[in-house]
Amino acid sequence: MSDAGPTNGLPPALLALEDGSVYHGLGYGAAADMAGEIVFNTAITGYQEVLTDPSYRGQIVLMTAPEIGNVGVNPQDFESSRAWCAGFVVRNLSPRVSNWRSEGTLHSLMVQHGVAGITGIDTRAITRRLRIGGVQRAVISRNVADAAAAVSRARNHPSLEGRDLAQEVSTPLSYEWTEGLWKAPGSKAVDPPVRHHVVAYDYGIKRGILRHLRHNGCRVTVVPAKTSANAVLAIKPDGIFLSNGPGDPAAVSYAVEAVRQLARSGTPLFGICLGHQILGLALGGKTYKLKFGHHGANHPVMDLATRKVEITSQNHGFAVDVASLQGKAVLSHVNLNDQTVEGMRHESLPVFSVQYHPEASPGPNDATYLFGRFIKLMDEQQRR
């Protein structure tokens, strides 16, 4: 066991919301004032994966679990090369770390990557405020003497609506991905031989997705968000993957146009999260901003084909408008909490997508079968 940084002795800090509410606590992580859209995440575990998920670019994440930090951090579970969120809010920052895989602390990770944190505040009260009033912009500040200035900064911070954040987190250059799922020391498990070549668009892609693609026998070429459809088709891939990512899907117009062309090519196509929203727009649908979004690892989704319910991992603030899909795509999955679109497929083309995260990281593995569905589409295409 090792110290995670004692909470006594931490400097005072505050969290200010645009509605004027202010919460006082203790600062940890980077000693910086940070602004962003505040969202709550209902996962009990996986805070390291949350921090390093590029989909949280421009957001302050509040964890609803009462204690965070107790298992430390390790480089094997990073979902990208760095932490992306603007801030991290917890009820209790664990004063101790105990996990055999841990190589550092939550506090040290946040210091390294410039993420501001606050602990010792009523996270349930903030969660209720966001659920009732909707998502807000917020500021974490060490300047506790001027709460009014923090509220003013929160109100002046740009909204995520209309912002293209995908190009801020996307890879600048194409690269090959070869790593499969994590294997325990001493394990003799090996990844299956490569059967298909997949081109994956990086709008903010998680490594967990890439690991699952490789685990299912894919060689993966990751390309930047602005890669044209012609450039992808010139590679002659067996399949095309559209990744998760941050920001407003309607602002990523270049991706919508590329996917519109790719969907018509007949090449099997699979989208997740932002990729799902971009596909919806490419097929002629519309997207809209949710009241407070879906963030966590316990969201129930029904597969309308099988009527089976999956407990899923989710992270999105926008959704596809179901009415706009009529005659353009078939609804395949629905959220049982609010009936929003969680999946769709094209009636005649080998194209499908889901709003949630079948790779989890963190979360349950109920929906990993979707990677097999993608493989099956590529198998069928090769036999033609």
C-alpha positions in Angstrom: 0.0 0.0 0.0 1.2 3.5 -0.7 0.0 7.0 0.1 -2.3 8.7 -2.5 -1.6 12.1 -0.9 -3.3 12.9 2.4 -6.5 14.9 2.1 -5.6 16.9 5.2 -3.1 19.5 4.1 -4.6 19.9 0.6 -5.2 23.5 -0.3 -8.8 25.0 -0.3 -10.6 25.0 -3.7 -14.0 25.7 -5.1 -16.3 24.5 -7.8 -18.5 27.2 -9.4 -21.4 26.5 -11.7 -22.9 28.9 -14.2 -26.2 29.0 -12.3 -24.3 30.7 -9.5 -24.0 27.8 -7.1 -20.6 27.4 -5.4 -19.2 24.4 -3.6 -16.1 24.6 -1.3 -13.7 21.7 -0.9 -10.0 20.8 -1.2 -7.9 21.0 -4.3 -5.7 18.1 -5.7 -4.2 17.3 -9.0 -2.9 20.2 -11.1 -2.7 23.6 -9.3 -4.6 25.3 -12.1 -8.0 26.9 -12.6 -9.9 24.9 -15.2 -13.3 25.4 -17.0 -15.5 23.0 -18.9 -18.9 21.5 -19.1 -19.6 19.5 -15.9 -21.1 16.0 -16.3 -21.6 13.2 -13.8 -20.4 9.6 -14.3 -22.1 6.8 -12.4 -19.4 4.1 -12.8 -18.0 2.7 -9.5 -14.7 1.8 -11.0 -12.5 2.8 -14.0 -11.7 6.3 -13.1 -8.3 6.0 -14.9 -10.0 5.0 -18.1 -12.5 7.9 -17.7 -9.6 10.4 -17.3 -7.8 9.1 -20.4 -10.9 8.8 -22.6 -10.6 11.5 -25.3 -14.4 11.8 -25.4 -14.2 13.9 -22.2 -12.2 16.6 -23.9 -13.6 20.0 -22.7 -15.5 18.5 -19.7 -15.2 18.4 -16.0 -16.1 14.9 -14.8 -17.9 14.3 -11.4 -17.8 10.8 -10.1 -20.9 9.7 -8.2 -19.1 6.9 -6.4 -18.2 8.1 -2.8 -14.5 7.2 -2.9 -12.2 7.4 -5.8 -8.4 6.8 -6.1 -8.1 3.6 -4.0 -6.6 1.4 -6.7 -4.1 3.9 -8.1 -3.2 4.1 -11.8 -1.2 2.0 -14.3 -0.1 2.6 -17.9 -1.7 -0.6 -19.2 -5.2 0.7 -18.6 -4.8 4.1 -20.4 -7.4 4.6 -23.1 -5.1 7.1 -24.8 -1.6 8.6 -24.3 -2.8 11.2 -21.8 -5.6 12.6 -19.6 -8.1 14.7 -21.6 -10.8 16.0 -19.2 -10.5 19.6 -17.8 -11.2 18.6 -14.2 -12.1 15.7 -11.9 -14.6 16.1 -9.0 -14.8 13.4 -6.2 -16.5 13.1 -2.8 -13.6 11.5 -1.1 -10.1 11.2 -2.6 -8.7 7.9 -1.1 -5.7 8.6 1.1 -4.3 5.1 0.3 -3.7 3.1 -2.8 -3.9 -0.7 -2.7 -3.6 -2.7 -6.0 -1.0 -5.1 -7.3 -1.0 -3.4 -10.7 -0.7 0.2 -9.5 2.3 2.2 -10.5 1.1 5.6 -9.4 -1.6 7.7 -7.8 -4.6 9.5 -9.2 -3.2 12.8 -7.8 0.2 12.3 -9.6 -1.5 11.4 -12.9 -3.6 14.6 -12.8 -0.6 16.7 -11.9 1.4 15.2 -14.8 -1.3 15.9 -17.3 -2.6 19.2 -16.0 -6.0 18.1 -14.8 -7.4 20.1 -11.8 -9.3 18.3 -9.1 -11.5 19.0 -6.1 -12.5 16.7 -3.3 -14.5 17.0 -0.1 -17.8 18.3 -1.6 -21.3 17.0 -1.8 -21.3 15.3 -5.2 -24.8 13.9 -4.8 -26.2 17.5 -4.5 -24.4 18.5 -7.7 -25.6 15.4 -9.5 -29.2 16.2 -8.5 -28.8 19.8 -9.7 -27.6 18.6 -13.1 -30.3 16.0 -13.4 -33.0 18.5 -12.6 -31.7 21.6 -14.4 -29.5 20.1 -17.1 -25.8 20.2 -17.9 -23.9 23.3 -17.0 -20.5 25.0 -17.5 -18.3 25.1 -14.4 -14.9 26.1 -13.1 -12.6 24.5 -10.6 -10.5 27.2 -8.9 -7.9 27.5 -6.1 -8.9 31.2 -5.7 -11.6 30.7 -3.0 -11.7 34.3 -2.1 -13.4 35.3 -5.4 -16.2 32.9 -6.1 -18.0 35.6 -8.2 -15.1 35.6 -10.6 -15.3 31.8 -11.0 -19.0 31.9 -11.6 -18.5 34.6 -14.3 -15.8 32.6 -16.0 -18.1 29.5 -16.0 -20.9 31.6 -17.7 -18.5 32.9 -20.3 -16.9 29.5 -21.2 -18.0 28.3 -24.6 -20.7 25.6 -24.8 -19.9 22.2 -26.5 -22.7 22.8 -29.0 -21.2 23.8 -32.3 -17.7 22.8 -31.3 -15.6 20.4 -33.4 -13.3 18.8 -30.8 -12.6 15.6 -32.8 -9.7 17.2 -34.6 -8.2 18.4 -31.3 -7.8 14.8 -30.0 -7.3 12.9 -33.3 -4.0 11.4 -34.4 -2.0 13.7 -36.8 -0.7 10.7 -38.7 -1.9 7.2 -39.6 -0.5 4.3 -37.7 -0.9 0.5 -37.3 -2.4 -1.0 -34.1 -1.2 -4.5 -33.1 -2.0 -4.9 -29.3 -4.8 -7.2 -28.2 -6.6 -7.5 -24.9 -4.6 -7.3 -21.6 -3.2 -10.7 -20.5 -2.3 -11.6 -17.0 1.4 -12.3 -16.3 2.1 -16.0 -17.1 -1.0 -16.3 -19.4 -0.5 -18.4 -22.5 -3.4 -16.8 -24.3 -2.6 -15.4 -27.8 -4.5 -13.2 -30.1 -6.1 -14.9 -33.1 -4.4 -14.7 -36.6 -5.3 -11.7 -38.7 -8.2 -12.3 -41.0 -9.3 -8.8 -41.9 -7.9 -5.3 -42.4 -9.9 -2.5 -40.8 -9.4 1.2 -41.3 -10.4 3.0 -38.1 -11.2 6.7 -38.0 -9.8 8.4 -35.0 -12.3 11.0 -33.7 -11.0 10.4 -30.2 -10.6 6.6 -30.3 -10.2 4.5 -27.2 -7.5 1.9 -27.0 -10.0 -0.5 -25.6 -11.8 -0.5 -29.0 -8.6 -1.1 -30.9 -7.7 -4.0 -28.5 -11.0 -5.6 -29.2 -10.6 -5.3 -32.9 -7.2 -6.9 -32.8 -8.6 -9.6 -30.4 -11.2 -10.4 -33.1 -8.6 -11.0 -35.8 -8.3 -7.6 -37.3 -5.2 -5.7 -38.5 -6.0 -2.1 -37.8 -4.9 1.0 -39.5 -5.8 4.2 -37.6 -6.3 7.3 -39.7 -6.8 11.0 -38.8 -10.4 12.4 -38.4 -10.1 14.5 -41.6 -9.0 11.6 -43.9 -11.1 11.6 -47.1 -13.3 8.7 -48.2 -11.2 8.3 -51.3 -8.0 7.9 -49.3 -9.6 5.2 -47.2 -11.1 3.3 -50.1 -7.7 3.4 -51.8 -6.4 1.3 -49.0 -9.0 -1.3 -49.9 -9.9 -2.3 -46.3 -12.2 -5.2 -45.5 -14.1 -2.9 -43.1 -14.3 0.6 -41.8 -14.7 1.7 -38.2 -16.0 5.0 -36.9 -14.7 5.8 -33.4 -16.0 7.6 -30.4 -15.0 11.2 -29.7 -15.8 14.5 -28.1 -17.9 17.5 -29.1 -20.9 18.2 -31.3 -21.3 15.7 -34.2 -23.0 18.4 -36.3 -19.8 20.4 -36.2 -17.8 17.6 -37.7 -19.0 18.2 -41.3 -16.0 16.8 -43.0 -16.5 13.5 -41.3 -20.2 13.4 -42.2 -19.4 13.9 -45.9 -16.7 11.2 -45.8 -19.0 8.7 -44.1 -21.8 9.5 -46.5 -19.5 8.3 -49.4 -18.1 5.4 -47.4 -21.6 4.1 -46.5 -22.5 3.9 -50.2 -19.3 2.0 -51.1 -20.6 -1.4 -49.8 -17.7 -1.8 -47.5 -18.8 -3.1 -44.0 -19.0 -0.1 -41.6 -19.3 -0.1 -37.8 -19.7 3.1 -35.7 -19.6 3.7 -31.9 -20.6 6.8 -30.0 -19.6 9.9 -32.0 -19.1 7.5 -35.0 -22.7 6.5 -34.5 -23.9 10.1 -34.5 -21.8 11.0 -37.6 -23.3 8.0 -39.4 -26.8 9.1 -38.4 -26.1 12.5 -39.9 -24.5 10.9 -43.0 -27.7 8.9 -43.6 -29.8 12.0 -43.5 -30.8 12.1 -39.8 -30.4 14.7 -37.1 -28.7 15.0 -33.7 -29.6 16.9 -30.6 -28.0 17.7 -27.2 -29.3 15.6 -24.2 -30.3 17.3 -21.0 -27.5 15.9 -18.9 -26.1 13.1 -21.1 -25.3 9.5 -20.4 -22.1 8.8 -18.6 -21.4 5.6 -16.6 -21.2 1.8 -16.7 -24.7 0.7 -15.8 -27.1 1.9 -18.5 -29.8 -0.6 -19.7 -30.2 -1.0 -23.4 -32.5 -3.4 -25.3 -31.5 -5.1 -28.6 -34.8 -4.9 -30.5 -34.0 -7.9 -32.6 -33.4 -10.3 -29.7 -35.4 -8.4 -27.0 -32.4 -9.0 -24.7 -31.3 -6.3 -22.3 -27.7 -5.3 -22.0 -26.1 -3.3 -19.2 -23.8 -0.9 -21.0 -21.0 1.6 -20.6 -21.9 5.0 -22.0 -20.4 8.4 -22.5 -22.2 10.9 -24.7 -23.9 14.2 -24.5 -25.6 14.2 -27.9 -28.1 11.7 -29.5 -29.6 10.8 -32.8 -33.2 11.9 -33.3 -35.2 8.7 -33.8 -37.9 10.5 -35.9 -35.3 11.7 -38.4 -34.2 8.1 -39.2 -37.6 7.0 -40.6 -37.0 5.6 -44.1 -33.3 6.1 -43.7 -32.2 3.5 -41.1 -33.7 0.8 -38.9 -33.7 1.4 -35.1 -31.8 -1.6 -33.6 -31.2 -0.7 -29.9 -33.1 1.6 -27.5 -32.2 3.1 -24.1 -34.6 1.7 -21.5 -34.2 4.8 -19.2 -35.3 7.5 -21.6 -36.1 5.6 -24.9 -33.3 7.4 -26.8 -31.6 5.8 -29.8 -28.8 3.4 -28.9 -28.3 1.6 -32.2 -29.2 1.5 -35.8 -28.5 -0.3 -39.1 -29.1 0.2 -42.8 -31.8 -1.9 -44.4 -29.7 -3.0 -47.4 -26.1 -1.9 -46.8 -23.6 -3.6 -44.4 -23.7 -0.6 -42.1 -24.6 -0.4 -38.4 -23.7 1.5 -35.3 -24.4 1.8 -31.5 -24.4 4.9 -29.3 -22.9 3.0 -26.3 -19.5 1.4 -25.8 -19.4 -2.4 -26.3 -15.7 -2.5 -25.4 -16.7 -1.0 -22.0 -13.4 0.0 -20.4 -14.7 0.5 -17.8 -18.0 -1.5 -17.6 -19.7 -4.8 -18.3 -19.0 -7.0 -21.3 -22.6 -7.7 -22.3 -22.2 -6.1 -25.7 -18.9 -7.4 -27.0 -20.9 -9.6 -29.4 -21.1 -6.5 -31.7 -17.5 -6.9 -32.7 -18.3 -10.4 -33.8 -21.2 -8.9 -35.8 -18.7 -6.6 -37.6 -16.5 -9.6 -38.3 -19.4 -11.5 -39.7 -20.2 -8.7 -42.1 -16.7 -8.7 -43.4 -16.7 -12.5 -43.8 -19.9 -12.3 -45.8 -18.5 -9.5 -48.0 -15.4 -11.6 -48.7 -17.5 -14.6 -49.8 -19.3 -12.5 -52.5 
